[in-house]
């Protein structure tokens, strides 16, 4: 009986010493989350969105613009699936941060996001507000030749994860494959999310 007890305690200690699960190479997990600076954007309904709208639940934030030919629609379609698959585990808030305020008007953002999921937030702001916010969530964008009627916007294809305290908790990175558009891997993001975020 004594030997069994010692064996049981040893097993428990060994199990307790197992390293915590780690995220994949496609995720950067900030074990000490970074508090976001105050900001004020506008959603697709013309309402202000601030730090308060990020509090109380986990959020996935993605940059894009409504004229984007590939990365944005592909990623938003994936985020629609991801949010649905995560529902039994954890409700997530999804933000599409439109980084082309010149063309991405409130009406256009609403029409665009409604195609994917009307519950998503489609936020934007003038560049002097938008750029510091984007940098604060660990992402980046740049506009080229915006004096022309048609132009491209370079932006991160990564997705920021913000915790219920409005802190940057992680960045999910896209897969880069030769000849393919860089987009996130749905199943990998969900797997990494579950490593980072405790279930309900």
Order of alpha helices (4+ residues) and beta strands (2+ residues): alpha-beta-beta-beta-beta-alpha-beta-alpha-beta-alpha-beta-beta-beta-beta-alpha
